[in-house]
């Protein structure tokens, strides 16, 4: 009889952990220690994909399924990382006011019994409303999204900053594309249902 496989989330993100919990599968979460800087000339989608695969490979233990994910936000050629503090979040939201941001969320599922890694990059295009300083300040005081790319937490009050969202997988904006993950888990022999 085959032993049940362990599922590992290669992430310290509470948002990714909460998303994966929605699927009702037992899993462990561990944060890999990686340099997440983009390579020279690397596109946002390529950065996200490279890092998702590196995260999965960093925690590859025998007989497990390891999930790696990464997200890179960009607008008109400029990357928007996690702001880290209030001043950077204000700057980001001022710059993104009335503009459209592309969130490239990459997913990698490594079956440690096989050489290949299943991968996908899901694009989510977010159009921001025109934001004045009072609205930005009110939002940041209430939400404090300093650990979210582009300073807007769409699963919370940040939705009030957004005019529209276009994507094939709404969970990708939060950081883990669950539709794609369900398909990958099915192919790996761990169906969600």
N, C-alpha and C positions, 0 to 999 in steps of 0.2 A: 504494500500500500504506500502510495506516494505521500510524503510529508507535506503539510500545508506550507505554502510559500509565504515568506514575510514580505510585506510591502513597506518600503522606506521612502519617506519624503525628504529629499536633500535640500532642506530649507529651514531657516530659523524664523521665517515670516509667520506671524500670527494670522495674517489674512489667508495665506495659502493653506495653513493648517485648518482653519475654519472651513474653507471651501472643500478640502478633501474630506473632512468629517461629514459633510452632507451626503457622501456616497455610502456611509454606514459600513465601510470596510475597516478592519483593524489595521493600524499602521503605526510606525515609529517615525519620529521626525528628528533629524540631526542636521546641524548646520555645517556645511563644508567651509573650510577656510581657503578662500580663493582671492586672487587679485582680479577684480571685476572691471578694470580699466579697459576701454576699447583699444583695439589695435589700430595703428595708423592706417587711414583710408577705409576702415571697416564700416559698413553701413549699419544703421541701428538694428535691422532685422538679423544681419549676420552676427553682430555682437550678442544679441539675445540668444540666438541659436547656439553659438559657440559656448556661451556660459551655461546654458541649460545642460548641454552634453557634458561639459567639464564637471558640473555639480553632480550629475548622476554617476559619472565615472569615479569621482572622488570618494563616494560612499558605496562602491560596488563590493558587496560581500557575496560569497558563494551561495547560489540558490535563491537569491532575492530578486524582487522587482524594485528598481530604484527610479523614483520620479525626480527629474530635475526641471526647473522652470526659471525663466528670467524674463524681465520686461525692460524695454528701452522706449522711452517717450521722445518724440522729436517733432519739431515744428519748423518748417522752412529751412531744413538743414542744420538746425541747432538741437542738441540733446538737452533733455530736461530730466535730471536725476532727482533723487530724494533731496528736498531742500535742507534738511537737518536742523534748521532754526527758523525763527519768525521772520527775520529780515530777508533771508533768501526766499522764503515762501511768498512774501509780499512782492518781491522783485519778479518772481516767476509768474504770479497771477496777473500782475500789471502787464507783463510782456505777452501773456496768452489771452488777454481780454479781447474778445471779438474774433479770435483766430481758431484754427482747427489744428488739433494735435493728433499725431498718429502714435498709437501705443502698439508696439510690436511685442507680443507675448509668445515666447518660445517654450515648447514642451518637449522633453526627452523622456522616454521610458526605456530603461536598460534592463533587459532580462539577462542576468549574470550567467545564465547557462548557454547564451548564444553570443556570437561576435557582433551582431548588428544592434543598432539602437533605433528605435522608432522615434521619429521627430516630426514636428510640425510648428510652423510659426503662424499665429492667428493675428490678423490686423484688426484693430479697433480704432475707428476714427471718431474723435470727440470734438464737437464744435462748442466753444465756450461762449457764453453770453458776454455782452459788453459789461465790464465790471468797473465800478468806481471805487475809490479808496475806502469809502465807508462800508461798502458791501464786502470788500476783501477783508477789512479789519474785523468786521462782525463775524464773518465766516471763520477766520483763523482763531479768534478768541474762543469760539465755541467748539471747533473741531480739532485744532492743533494737528494738522495732517503732515507733520514734518518728516514722517517716514514713508510718504507716498510720492511716487514719481509725478512731477508736474503739480504738486501741492493740492490736488483735489481728490477727495475720497468719495467716489461715486456711490458706494454702498451706504454712505451716510449723508450728512448735510451737504456735501459737495455736489450732490445732484442738483441743488438750487443754482449752481454756477454754470450748468450745462444746458445748451440749447438743443443738442441732438447727439445721439450715439448711433454709429453704424458698425455692425459686426455680425459675423456668423455665430459667435459664441460669447454671450454677454458676460460669463464668468471670467473671460480673458482679461477684461479691464481691471478686475480685482487682483489678477496675478496668476491664475491657474485655469486654463481652458478645460472645463469639465466635460464638454461634449467630445472634444478630441481625446481626452484622457479615457473616457468610457470606451471609445472605439479601440484605443490602444490596449487597454486592459483585457478587453474581449479577445483580441488577437493573441494576447500573451497567455490566455487560458485562465484568466481571473475575471469572469464576468461580474458586473455590479449586481445584476438581477439574476 
